[in-house]
């Protein structure tokens, strides 16, 4: 009797389960998800998905200075500009890889440099525990000193040595089936160990020298809330760092800091998004570097920028059908890809007695698929409403 009840239920959910099967684990929605500039979500990309993000960060300030590398003494515009590329690839249900080369670095003293440091990240995520709305993960990042210049003013510590960062990830999504499309909160906690023992810092102006005796270590954190919408996503974040063991006295960026960030993402296309974020430093402008900024003729300038402007271009590169088809066609493509898998599962299960766990699993799949079908209905209605011209007033 149980077997007879099970098989019709399986057939009823076959089509719906195929729709939803590829989405909930990663939270990658059709529009690419909300995303935050500084806080990584605890879910990962779907297997085979490839995305890229081109980002640029800028800060500038007019200040009086007498620092020789900046040119003649006097008031001038001081700036710091950095551009980086991030490429992410989903490697499985719970695995994602990321490569991030810094492409361009420019400031007042050193001019422009193409090519800088490189980092590689391997993240494990999409672990839903202790409840479906909670996502947990972890990431390990290796930093490689590929750039020609290091120990840069106004930038985080860059000693020109290898480093490794371990990061814990946690996210909460109001809608666990489509976490990137609903209100969500995220927390990242990281630990970085620098292989900088024996490194010497020398200031040519004051002749001050300092040495790294023990490996530098720092604690980093970020937390944010993402509020996605149909065409715009809003993000609110805080992030910072605290040194557990500071670098040598002559190292730039050896101060602690904390920032608040407000971001906006515009989604003109399903596969192409634009983002803008404004960061404001909350921490005091402490100067713990020797020689101090004032001693170098930079007394009006901070160690870390008081504000930062971040621009981003986000692209979904694979699978190709995301760029070539409409929202409803994307969903139907997923149906075709996953239907054989579900048919195989149902064929195996229908040949034996099903237990209560089997029924519960199928009911859960049915509920998830119903949510996907409802979402498809909303997508189609929204698209039709946007393309439809207002009807003429019949009373005219």
Protein Blocks (a to p, Z undefined) as FASTA:
>chain_A
ZZmmmmmmmmmmmmmmmmmmmmmmnopafkopnopaklccfbdcdehiacdddddddddd
ddddfbfknopedddddddddddddddddfbjkbccdddddfbdcdfknopaehiadddd
dddehiacfbfklccdddddddddfbfbehiehiacdehpacddddddddddfblmlmml
mccdddddddddddfehiacddfklopacddfbdcdddddddddddddfkbccddddddd
ddfbdcdfklghiaccddddddddddfbfkbccdddddddfbdcddfbdcdfklnopamb
cfbdfbdcdddddddfbdfklmmmcfklmmmmmmmmmmmmmmmmmmmmmmpccdfklmmm
mmmmmmmmmmmmmmmmmmmmmmmmmmpccdddfkZZ
